[in-house]
């Protein structure tokens, strides 16, 4: 069940997916210009990076509108957050879940769509 207010339902439902087309990076945030939720997530990751320098790497920010395949697959879900190639959240990001995914790895394996 997808909960619109919190993208972590992706984890609970087992519908984890790799970023397609693939993008290299430990932490990837798929965003769009003018997206206030994207700005909030990028800001949260920046704050967590300052607080946990040894754990939180520099994220790779990917513009969903720069690639037609990304836009068609993820355009309605930005921001989309991947850790180690696995979707951990979209629309919002919970700090504890993000830090746990970095520390322990995503809790469920990525599945092919």
N, CA, C and O atoms as a Tinker XYZ file with bonds, in Angstrom:
   452  protein
     1  N      0.840000   -1.176000    0.000000    73     2
     2  CA     0.000000    0.000000    0.000000    64     1     3
     3  C      0.884000    1.238000    0.000000    63     2     4     5
     4  O      1.735000    1.398000    0.875000    81     3
     5  N      0.685000    2.110000   -0.976000    73     3     6
     6  CA     1.466000    3.338000   -1.077000    64     5     7
     7  C      0.804000    4.414000   -0.240000    63     6     8     9
     8  O     -0.394000    4.661000   -0.381000    81     7
     9  N      1.559000    5.050000    0.621000    73     7    10
    10  CA     1.030000    6.162000    1.402000    64     9    11
    11  C      1.584000    7.436000    0.801000    63    10    12    13
    12  O      2.799000    7.631000    0.768000    81    11
    13  N      0.705000    8.306000    0.325000    73    11    14
    14  CA     1.132000    9.516000   -0.365000    64    13    15
    15  C      1.929000   10.442000    0.534000    63    14    16    17
    16  O      2.802000   11.154000    0.037000    81    15
    17  N      1.676000   10.466000    1.812000    73    15    18
    18  CA     2.404000   11.376000    2.682000    64    17    19
    19  C      3.785000   10.862000    3.049000    63    18    20    21
    20  O      4.581000   11.610000    3.616000    81    19
    21  N      4.089000    9.626000    2.749000    73    19    22
    22  CA     5.395000    9.101000    3.147000    64    21    23
    23  C      5.812000    7.988000    2.205000    63    22    24    25
    24  O      5.186000    6.928000    2.175000    81    23
    25  N      6.858000    8.220000    1.440000    73    23    26
    26  CA     7.318000    7.264000    0.451000    64    25    27
    27  C      7.922000    5.997000    1.023000    63    26    28    29
    28  O      8.254000    5.093000    0.257000    81    27
    29  N      8.080000    5.890000    2.340000    73    27    30
    30  CA     8.657000    4.690000    2.920000    64    29    31
    31  C      7.750000    3.487000    2.745000    63    30    32    33
    32  O      8.164000    2.360000    3.017000    81    31
    33  N      6.540000    3.697000    2.302000    73    31    34
    34  CA     5.674000    2.555000    2.020000    64    33    35
    35  C      6.312000    1.652000    0.970000    63    34    36    37
    36  O      6.005000    0.461000    0.910000    81    35
    37  N      7.187000    2.198000    0.153000    73    35    38
    38  CA     7.894000    1.389000   -0.842000    64    37    39
    39  C      8.702000    0.294000   -0.152000    63    38    40    41
    40  O      8.752000   -0.839000   -0.631000    81    39
    41  N      9.329000    0.627000    0.962000    73    39    42
    42  CA    10.085000   -0.369000    1.706000    64    41    43
    43  C      9.169000   -1.422000    2.298000    63    42    44    45
    44  O      9.445000   -2.618000    2.200000    81    43
    45  N      8.089000   -0.987000    2.909000    73    43    46
    46  CA     7.194000   -1.911000    3.589000    64    45    47
    47  C      6.501000   -2.852000    2.615000    63    46    48    49
    48  O      6.227000   -4.005000    2.948000    81    47
    49  N      6.218000   -2.364000    1.421000    73    47    50
    50  CA     5.481000   -3.186000    0.467000    64    49    51
    51  C      6.384000   -4.147000   -0.297000    63    50    52    53
    52  O      5.893000   -5.025000   -1.007000    81    51
    53  N      7.707000   -3.988000   -0.158000    73    51    54
    54  CA     8.627000   -4.840000   -0.888000    64    53    55
    55  C      8.816000   -4.426000   -2.330000    63    54    56    57
    56  O      9.412000   -5.176000   -3.104000    81    55
    57  N      8.330000   -3.261000   -2.718000    73    55    58
    58  CA     8.434000   -2.818000   -4.103000    64    57    59
    59  C      9.664000   -1.941000   -4.314000    63    58    60    61
    60  O      9.563000   -0.876000   -4.923000    81    59
    61  N     10.802000   -2.366000   -3.829000    73    59    62
    62  CA    12.034000   -1.624000   -4.029000    64    61    63
    63  C     12.488000   -1.801000   -5.462000    63    62    64    65
    64  O     12.377000   -2.885000   -6.033000    81    63
    65  N     13.002000   -0.721000   -6.040000    73    63    66
    66  CA    13.431000   -0.789000   -7.437000    64    65    67
    67  C     14.750000   -0.055000   -7.617000    63    66    68    69
    68  O     14.988000    0.966000   -6.972000    81    67
    69  N     15.600000   -0.565000   -8.483000    73    67    70
    70  CA    16.826000    0.157000   -8.797000    64    69    71
    71  C     16.517000    1.351000   -9.687000    63    70    72    73
    72  O     15.498000    1.375000  -10.377000    81    71
    73  N     17.394000    2.328000   -9.666000    73    71    74
    74  CA    17.238000    3.495000  -10.525000    64    73    75
    75  C     17.436000    3.072000  -11.970000    63    74    76    77
    76  O     18.431000    2.429000  -12.304000    81    75
    77  N     16.505000    3.427000  -12.811000    73    75    78
    78  CA    16.575000    3.066000  -14.224000    64    77    79
    79  C     16.225000    4.292000  -15.036000    63    78    80    81
    80  O     15.109000    4.788000  -14.880000    81    79
    81  N     17.082000    4.824000  -15.892000    73    79    82
    82  CA    18.397000    4.291000  -16.220000    64    81    83
    83  C     19.367000    4.439000  -15.052000    63    82    84    85
    84  O     19.198000    5.323000  -14.212000    81    83
    85  N     20.381000    3.577000  -14.996000    73    83    86
    86  CA    21.296000    3.582000  -13.865000    64    85    87
    87  C     22.120000    4.860000  -13.776000    63    86    88    89
    88  O     22.504000    5.445000  -14.788000    81    87
    89  N     22.382000    5.277000  -12.542000    73    87    90
    90  CA    23.218000    6.437000  -12.242000    64    89    91
    91  C     24.170000    5.994000  -11.143000    63    90    92    93
    92  O     23.750000    5.340000  -10.189000    81    91
    93  N     25.446000    6.340000  -11.263000    73    91    94
    94  CA    26.433000    5.944000  -10.267000    64    93    95
    95  C     26.386000    6.876000   -9.067000    63    94    96    97
    96  O     26.235000    8.088000   -9.224000    81    95
    97  N     26.513000    6.320000   -7.875000    73    95    98
    98  CA    26.589000    7.107000   -6.657000    64    97    99
    99  C     26.018000    6.336000   -5.482000    63    98   100   101
   100  O     25.078000    5.557000   -5.639000    81    99
   101  N     26.587000    6.554000   -4.306000    73    99   102
   102  CA    26.102000    5.866000   -3.097000    64   101   103
   103  C     24.748000    6.401000   -2.680000    63   102   104   105
   104  O     23.849000    5.629000   -2.348000    81   103
   105  N     24.590000    7.740000   -2.693000    73   103   106
   106  CA    23.311000    8.389000   -2.388000    64   105   107
   107  C     22.908000    9.194000   -3.611000    63   106   108   109
   108  O     23.639000   10.079000   -4.056000    81   107
   109  N     21.743000    8.879000   -4.147000    73   107   110
   110  CA    21.233000    9.582000   -5.322000    64   109   111
   111  C     19.884000   10.174000   -4.961000    63   110   112   113
   112  O     19.013000    9.487000   -4.426000    81   111
   113  N     19.718000   11.462000   -5.260000    73   111   114
   114  CA    18.444000   12.134000   -5.048000    64   113   115
   115  C     17.964000   12.624000   -6.402000    63   114   116   117
   116  O     18.600000   13.475000   -7.024000    81   115
   117  N     16.847000   12.088000   -6.853000    73   115   118
   118  CA    16.253000   12.503000   -8.119000    64   117   119
   119  C     15.308000   13.656000   -7.805000    63   118   120   121
   120  O     14.364000   13.507000   -7.030000    81   119
   121  N     15.576000   14.812000   -8.419000    73   119   122
   122  CA    14.851000   16.040000   -8.095000    64   121   123
   123  C     14.313000   16.696000   -9.358000    63   122   124   125
   124  O     14.425000   16.163000  -10.462000    81   123
   125  N     13.727000   17.866000   -9.158000    73   123   126
   126  CA    13.237000   18.692000  -10.264000    64   125   127
   127  C     13.303000   20.143000   -9.789000    63   126   128   129
   128  O     13.076000   20.432000   -8.614000    81   127
   129  N     13.614000   21.041000  -10.705000    73   127   130
   130  CA    13.641000   22.465000  -10.369000    64   129   131
   131  C     12.261000   22.913000   -9.935000    63   130   132   133
   132  O     11.254000   22.506000  -10.513000    81   131
   133  N     12.219000   23.761000   -8.906000    73   131   134
   134  CA    10.962000   24.304000   -8.425000    64   133   135
   135  C     10.169000   23.367000   -7.534000    63   134   136   137
   136  O      9.024000   23.667000   -7.195000    81   135
   137  N     10.744000   22.250000   -7.148000    73   135   138
   138  CA    10.063000   21.259000   -6.304000    64   137   139
   139  C     10.410000   21.532000   -4.841000    63   138   140   141
   140  O     11.550000   21.328000   -4.423000    81   139
   141  N      9.429000   21.994000   -4.063000    73   139   142
   142  CA     9.709000   22.322000   -2.664000    64   141   143
   143  C     10.040000   21.079000   -1.836000    63   142   144   145
   144  O     10.843000   21.160000   -0.907000    81   143
   145  N      9.442000   19.946000   -2.153000    73   143   146
   146  CA     9.787000   18.719000   -1.435000    64   145   147
   147  C     11.232000   18.306000   -1.724000    63   146   148   149
   148  O     11.940000   17.816000   -0.844000    81   147
   149  N     11.651000   18.514000   -2.968000    73   147   150
   150  CA    13.042000   18.216000   -3.341000    64   149   151
   151  C     13.997000   19.085000   -2.534000    63   150   152   153
   152  O     15.001000   18.599000   -2.013000    81   151
   153  N     13.679000   20.375000   -2.434000    73   151   154
   154  CA    14.519000   21.293000   -1.663000    64   153   155
   155  C     14.612000   20.853000   -0.206000    63   154   156   157
   156  O     15.682000   20.924000    0.400000    81   155
   157  N     13.493000   20.400000    0.358000    73   155   158
   158  CA    13.494000   19.945000    1.753000    64   157   159
   159  C     14.379000   18.714000    1.936000    63   158   160   161
   160  O     15.147000   18.645000    2.895000    81   159
   161  N     14.283000   17.754000    1.037000    73   159   162
   162  CA    15.078000   16.528000    1.153000    64   161   163
   163  C     16.562000   16.826000    0.952000    63   162   164   165
   164  O     17.399000   16.320000    1.700000    81   163
   165  N     16.894000   17.630000   -0.037000    73   163   166
   166  CA    18.298000   17.991000   -0.267000    64   165   167
   167  C     18.845000   18.724000    0.957000    63   166   168   169
   168  O     19.982000   18.485000    1.364000    81   167
   169  N     18.045000   19.612000    1.546000    73   167   170
   170  CA    18.458000   20.323000    2.757000    64   169   171
   171  C     18.663000   19.385000    3.934000    63   170   172   173
   172  O     19.624000   19.535000    4.689000    81   171
   173  N     17.773000   18.423000    4.095000    73   171   174
   174  CA    17.909000   17.449000    5.179000    64   173   175
   175  C     19.180000   16.626000    5.006000    63   174   176   177
   176  O     19.913000   16.413000    5.972000    81   175
   177  N     19.446000   16.166000    3.804000    73   175   178
   178  CA    20.658000   15.375000    3.559000    64   177   179
   179  C     21.903000   16.224000    3.813000    63   178   180   181
   180  O     22.886000   15.720000    4.357000    81   179
   181  N     21.879000   17.497000    3.432000    73   179   182
   182  CA    23.017000   18.389000    3.695000    64   181   183
   183  C     23.240000   18.545000    5.201000    63   182   184   185
   184  O     24.378000   18.515000    5.668000    81   183
   185  N     22.155000   18.710000    5.957000    73   183   186
   186  CA    22.272000   18.838000    7.418000    64   185   187
   187  C     22.805000   17.539000    8.020000    63   186   188   189
   188  O     23.692000   17.570000    8.874000    81   187
   189  N     22.279000   16.415000    7.586000    73   187   190
   190  CA    22.749000   15.127000    8.101000    64   189   191
   191  C     24.207000   14.882000    7.730000    63   190   192   193
   192  O     24.953000   14.259000    8.486000    81   191
   193  N     24.599000   15.367000    6.582000    73   191   194
   194  CA    26.001000   15.219000    6.164000    64   193   195
   195  C     26.926000   15.998000    7.098000    63   194   196   197
   196  O     28.014000   15.527000    7.430000    81   195
   197  N     26.497000   17.183000    7.520000    73   195   198
   198  CA    27.297000   17.968000    8.464000    64   197   199
   199  C     27.378000   17.282000    9.823000    63   198   200   201
   200  O     28.420000   17.307000   10.479000    81   199
   201  N     26.276000   16.672000   10.241000    73   199   202
   202  CA    26.219000   16.033000   11.558000    64   201   203
   203  C     26.890000   14.658000   11.574000    63   202   204   205
   204  O     27.353000   14.211000   12.624000    81   203
   205  N     26.946000   13.994000   10.438000    73   203   206
   206  CA    27.464000   12.618000   10.357000    64   205   207
   207  C     28.436000   12.502000    9.179000    63   206   208   209
   208  O     28.209000   11.721000    8.255000    81   207
   209  N     29.501000   13.274000    9.218000    73   207   210
   210  CA    30.441000   13.351000    8.092000    64   209   211
   211  C     31.033000   11.999000    7.691000    63   210   212   213
   212  O     31.281000   11.755000    6.510000    81   211
   213  N     31.258000   11.129000    8.663000    73   211   214
   214  CA    31.857000    9.827000    8.348000    64   213   215
   215  C     30.858000    8.853000    7.739000    63   214   216   217
   216  O     31.254000    7.837000    7.167000    81   215
   217  N     29.574000    9.151000    7.854000    73   215   218
   218  CA    28.542000    8.229000    7.392000    64   217   219
   219  C     27.845000    8.687000    6.117000    63   218   220   221
   220  O     27.574000    7.880000    5.228000    81   219
   221  N     27.556000    9.986000    6.030000    73   219   222
   222  CA    26.737000   10.506000    4.926000    64   221   223
   223  C     27.637000   11.081000    3.836000    63   222   224   225
   224  O     28.298000   12.095000    4.056000    81   223
   225  N     27.670000   10.448000    2.668000    73   223   226
   226  CA    28.494000   10.964000    1.570000    64   225   227
   227  C     27.796000   12.107000    0.839000    63   226   228   229
   228  O     26.605000   12.354000    1.025000    81   227
   229  N     28.553000   12.782000    0.021000    73   227   230
   230  CA    27.978000   13.806000   -0.858000    64   229   231
   231  C     26.969000   13.123000   -1.779000    63   230   232   233
   232  O     27.315000   12.161000   -2.465000    81   231
   233  N     25.724000   13.609000   -1.803000    73   231   234
   234  CA    24.747000   12.969000   -2.684000    64   233   235
   235  C     24.943000   13.384000   -4.137000    63   234   236   237
   236  O     25.435000   14.476000   -4.423000    81   235
   237  N     24.558000   12.511000   -5.035000    73   235   238
   238  CA    24.496000   12.870000   -6.444000    64   237   239
   239  C     23.071000   13.349000   -6.692000    63   238   240   241
   240  O     22.114000   12.611000   -6.457000    81   239
   241  N     22.931000   14.581000   -7.164000    73   239   242
   242  CA    21.623000   15.157000   -7.459000    64   241   243
   243  C     21.366000   14.984000   -8.950000    63   242   244   245
   244  O     22.169000   15.413000   -9.779000    81   243
   245  N     20.248000   14.356000   -9.288000    73   243   246
   246  CA    19.900000   14.069000  -10.675000    64   245   247
   247  C     18.596000   14.784000  -11.005000    63   246   248   249
   248  O     17.599000   14.623000  -10.300000    81   247
   249  N     18.604000   15.576000  -12.078000    73   247   250
   250  CA    17.398000   16.277000  -12.532000    64   249   251
   251  C     16.538000   15.306000  -13.329000    63   250   252   253
   252  O     16.946000   14.836000  -14.392000    81   251
   253  N     15.359000   15.008000  -12.823000    73   251   254
   254  CA    14.470000   14.040000  -13.461000    64   253   255
   255  C     14.064000   14.478000  -14.863000    63   254   256   257
   256  O     13.783000   13.638000  -15.718000    81   255
   257  N     14.030000   15.789000  -15.106000    73   255   258
   258  CA    13.589000   16.300000  -16.398000    64   257   259
   259  C     14.697000   16.325000  -17.448000    63   258   260   261
   260  O     14.444000   16.664000  -18.604000    81   259
   261  N     15.928000   15.969000  -17.058000    73   259   262
   262  CA    17.041000   15.971000  -18.001000    64   261   263
   263  C     17.090000   14.693000  -18.838000    63   262   264   265
   264  O     17.862000   14.599000  -19.793000    81   263
   265  N     16.272000   13.721000  -18.479000    73   263   266
   266  CA    16.294000   12.437000  -19.168000    64   265   267
   267  C     14.859000   11.934000  -19.301000    63   266   268   269
   268  O     14.147000   11.804000  -18.306000    81   267
   269  N     14.446000   11.655000  -20.516000    73   267   270
   270  CA    13.059000   11.234000  -20.760000    64   269   271
   271  C     12.696000    9.946000  -20.020000    63   270   272   273
   272  O     11.585000    9.817000  -19.506000    81   271
   273  N     13.631000    8.995000  -19.966000    73   271   274
   274  CA    13.356000    7.743000  -19.260000    64   273   275
   275  C     13.165000    7.978000  -17.764000    63   274   276   277
   276  O     12.251000    7.427000  -17.152000    81   275
   277  N     14.041000    8.806000  -17.179000    73   275   278
   278  CA    13.878000    9.138000  -15.759000    64   277   279
   279  C     12.551000    9.846000  -15.518000    63   278   280   281
   280  O     11.830000    9.521000  -14.576000    81   279
   281  N     12.235000   10.806000  -16.364000    73   279   282
   282  CA    11.001000   11.579000  -16.199000    64   281   283
   283  C      9.775000   10.673000  -16.277000    63   282   284   285
   284  O      8.851000   10.809000  -15.474000    81   283
   285  N      9.762000    9.752000  -17.237000    73   283   286
   286  CA     8.582000    8.897000  -17.378000    64   285   287
   287  C      8.445000    7.919000  -16.208000    63   286   288   289
   288  O      7.333000    7.569000  -15.813000    81   287
   289  N      9.566000    7.487000  -15.663000    73   287   290
   290  CA     9.508000    6.505000  -14.570000    64   289   291
   291  C      9.346000    7.139000  -13.195000    63   290   292   293
   292  O      8.591000    6.629000  -12.367000    81   291
   293  N     10.051000    8.256000  -12.934000    73   291   294
   294  CA    10.112000    8.821000  -11.589000    64   293   295
   295  C      9.528000   10.227000  -11.479000    63   294   296   297
   296  O      9.477000   10.779000  -10.380000    81   295
   297  N      9.090000   10.817000  -12.584000    73   295   298
   298  CA     8.645000   12.210000  -12.580000    64   297   299
   299  C      7.527000   12.532000  -11.610000    63   298   300   301
   300  O      7.474000   13.646000  -11.089000    81   299
   301  N      6.636000   11.592000  -11.353000    73   299   302
   302  CA     5.526000   11.827000  -10.426000    64   301   303
   303  C      5.895000   11.561000   -8.974000    63   302   304   305
   304  O      5.061000   11.738000   -8.087000    81   303
   305  N      7.126000   11.140000   -8.716000    73   303   306
   306  CA     7.507000   10.732000   -7.364000    64   305   307
   307  C      8.628000   11.567000   -6.750000    63   306   308   309
   308  O      9.070000   11.260000   -5.644000    81   307
   309  N      9.097000   12.601000   -7.423000    73   307   310
   310  CA    10.230000   13.369000   -6.895000    64   309   311
   311  C      9.872000   14.055000   -5.582000    63   310   312   313
   312  O      8.730000   14.470000   -5.384000    81   311
   313  N     10.840000   14.172000   -4.692000    73   311   314
   314  CA    12.183000   13.621000   -4.784000    64   313   315
   315  C     12.174000   12.114000   -4.542000    63   314   316   317
   316  O     11.365000   11.591000   -3.775000    81   315
   317  N     13.097000   11.437000   -5.219000    73   315   318
   318  CA    13.266000    9.995000   -5.069000    64   317   319
   319  C     14.673000    9.773000   -4.527000    63   318   320   321
   320  O     15.641000   10.299000   -5.078000    81   319
   321  N     14.792000    8.999000   -3.452000    73   319   322
   322  CA    16.069000    8.817000   -2.784000    64   321   323
   323  C     16.496000    7.355000   -2.884000    63   322   324   325
   324  O     15.749000    6.444000   -2.524000    81   323
   325  N     17.720000    7.153000   -3.383000    73   323   326
   326  CA    18.318000    5.828000   -3.498000    64   325   327
   327  C     19.567000    5.771000   -2.632000    63   326   328   329
   328  O     20.331000    6.734000   -2.579000    81   327
   329  N     19.776000    4.658000   -1.960000    73   327   330
   330  CA    21.018000    4.384000   -1.237000    64   329   331
   331  C     21.548000    3.063000   -1.781000    63   330   332   333
   332  O     20.849000    2.050000   -1.786000    81   331
   333  N     22.777000    3.093000   -2.233000    73   331   334
   334  CA    23.415000    1.900000   -2.807000    64   333   335
   335  C     22.554000    1.273000   -3.900000    63   334   336   337
   336  O     22.457000    0.050000   -4.003000    81   335
   337  N     21.933000    2.121000   -4.711000    73   335   338
   338  CA    21.150000    1.649000   -5.839000    64   337   339
   339  C     19.754000    1.165000   -5.517000    63   338   340   341
   340  O     19.046000    0.692000   -6.406000    81   339
   341  N     19.341000    1.272000   -4.263000    73   339   342
   342  CA    18.022000    0.802000   -3.853000    64   341   343
   343  C     17.148000    1.977000   -3.432000    63   342   344   345
   344  O     17.575000    2.831000   -2.655000    81   343
   345  N     15.943000    2.012000   -3.941000    73   343   346
   346  CA    14.977000    3.032000   -3.549000    64   345   347
   347  C     14.672000    2.893000   -2.071000    63   346   348   349
   348  O     14.268000    1.824000   -1.614000    81   347
   349  N     14.866000    3.984000   -1.311000    73   347   350
   350  CA    14.500000    3.934000    0.102000    64   349   351
   351  C     13.318000    4.839000    0.410000    63   350   352   353
   352  O     12.637000    4.642000    1.416000    81   351
   353  N     13.061000    5.837000   -0.446000    73   351   354
   354  CA    11.947000    6.735000   -0.158000    64   353   355
   355  C     11.672000    7.633000   -1.350000    63   354   356   357
   356  O     12.534000    7.846000   -2.203000    81   355
   357  N     10.457000    8.154000   -1.392000    73   355   358
   358  CA    10.138000    9.235000   -2.321000    64   357   359
   359  C      9.151000   10.171000   -1.644000    63   358   360   361
   360  O      8.472000    9.790000   -0.691000    81   359
   361  N      9.079000   11.392000   -2.141000    73   359   362
   362  CA     8.277000   12.507000   -1.627000    64   361   363
   363  C      8.813000   13.064000   -0.313000    63   362   364   365
   364  O      8.918000   14.282000   -0.169000    81   363
   365  N      9.154000   12.214000    0.642000    73   363   366
   366  CA     9.708000   12.674000    1.914000    64   365   367
   367  C     10.861000   11.760000    2.294000    63   366   368   369
   368  O     11.053000   10.699000    1.699000    81   367
   369  N     11.629000   12.189000    3.299000    73   367   370
   370  CA    12.734000   11.358000    3.769000    64   369   371
   371  C     12.790000   11.430000    5.283000    63   370   372   373
   372  O     12.849000   12.515000    5.862000    81   371
   373  N     12.771000   10.278000    5.915000    73   371   374
   374  CA    12.915000   10.171000    7.358000    64   373   375
   375  C     14.403000   10.042000    7.679000    63   374   376   377
   376  O     15.078000    9.155000    7.158000    81   375
   377  N     14.915000   10.930000    8.539000    73   375   378
   378  CA    16.346000   10.956000    8.844000    64   377   379
   379  C     16.835000    9.625000    9.404000    63   378   380   381
   380  O     17.893000    9.143000    8.999000    81   379
   381  N     16.093000    9.026000   10.322000    73   379   382
   382  CA    16.530000    7.768000   10.935000    64   381   383
   383  C     16.601000    6.631000    9.916000    63   382   384   385
   384  O     17.534000    5.828000    9.939000    81   383
   385  N     15.627000    6.569000    9.036000    73   383   386
   386  CA    15.622000    5.533000    8.000000    64   385   387
   387  C     16.795000    5.718000    7.044000    63   386   388   389
   388  O     17.445000    4.750000    6.649000    81   387
   389  N     17.060000    6.974000    6.677000    73   387   390
   390  CA    18.172000    7.284000    5.780000    64   389   391
   391  C     19.505000    6.885000    6.414000    63   390   392   393
   392  O     20.327000    6.224000    5.780000    81   391
   393  N     19.713000    7.290000    7.668000    73   391   394
   394  CA    20.963000    6.963000    8.351000    64   393   395
   395  C     21.114000    5.453000    8.532000    63   394   396   397
   396  O     22.211000    4.912000    8.394000    81   395
   397  N     20.021000    4.785000    8.838000    73   395   398
   398  CA    20.064000    3.329000    8.984000    64   397   399
   399  C     20.427000    2.648000    7.667000    63   398   400   401
   400  O     21.205000    1.694000    7.656000    81   399
   401  N     19.873000    3.128000    6.565000    73   399   402
   402  CA    20.193000    2.555000    5.253000    64   401   403
   403  C     21.670000    2.737000    4.930000    63   402   404   405
   404  O     22.288000    1.855000    4.335000    81   403
   405  N     22.240000    3.874000    5.317000    73   403   406
   406  CA    23.665000    4.107000    5.080000    64   405   407
   407  C     24.528000    3.242000    5.992000    63   406   408   409
   408  O     25.554000    2.708000    5.571000    81   407
   409  N     24.104000    3.112000    7.228000    73   407   410
   410  CA    24.886000    2.372000    8.219000    64   409   411
   411  C     24.786000    0.859000    7.992000    63   410   412   413
   412  O     25.795000    0.154000    8.012000    81   411
   413  N     23.574000    0.375000    7.780000    73   411   414
   414  CA    23.335000   -1.066000    7.739000    64   413   415
   415  C     23.004000   -1.598000    6.354000    63   414   416   417
   416  O     22.903000   -2.810000    6.164000    81   415
   417  N     22.835000   -0.705000    5.383000    73   415   418
   418  CA    22.379000   -1.094000    4.057000    64   417   419
   419  C     20.863000   -1.083000    4.022000    63   418   420   421
   420  O     20.220000   -1.236000    5.060000    81   419
   421  N     20.286000   -0.904000    2.848000    73   419   422
   422  CA    18.830000   -0.942000    2.740000    64   421   423
   423  C     18.304000   -2.263000    3.292000    63   422   424   425
   424  O     18.933000   -3.307000    3.116000    81   423
   425  N     17.152000   -2.219000    3.961000    73   423   426
   426  CA    16.663000   -3.393000    4.683000    64   425   427
   427  C     16.095000   -4.481000    3.786000    63   426   428   429
   428  O     15.954000   -5.621000    4.229000    81   427
   429  N     15.771000   -4.171000    2.558000    73   427   430
   430  CA    15.252000   -5.167000    1.626000    64   429   431
   431  C     16.071000   -5.115000    0.346000    63   430   432   433
   432  O     16.546000   -4.043000   -0.030000    81   431
   433  N     16.249000   -6.236000   -0.330000    73   431   434
   434  CA    17.029000   -6.212000   -1.572000    64   433   435
   435  C     16.281000   -5.500000   -2.689000    63   434   436   437
   436  O     15.050000   -5.489000   -2.718000    81   435
   437  N     17.023000   -4.914000   -3.591000    73   435   438
   438  CA    16.417000   -4.300000   -4.777000    64   437   439
   439  C     15.824000   -5.405000   -5.637000    63   438   440   441
   440  O     16.372000   -6.504000   -5.725000    81   439
   441  N     14.721000   -5.105000   -6.257000    73   439   442
   442  CA    14.103000   -6.059000   -7.171000    64   441   443
   443  C     14.003000   -5.427000   -8.539000    63   442   444   445
   444  O     13.847000   -4.212000   -8.664000    81   443
   445  N     14.091000   -6.241000   -9.547000    73   443   446
   446  CA    13.954000   -5.718000  -10.898000    64   445   447
   447  C     12.488000   -5.473000  -11.185000    63   446   448   449
   448  O     11.636000   -6.277000  -10.807000    81   447
   449  N     12.184000   -4.356000  -11.857000    73   447   450
   450  CA    10.779000   -4.065000  -12.160000    64   449   451
   451  C     10.219000   -5.042000  -13.176000    63   450   452
   452  O      9.050000   -4.945000  -13.547000    81   451
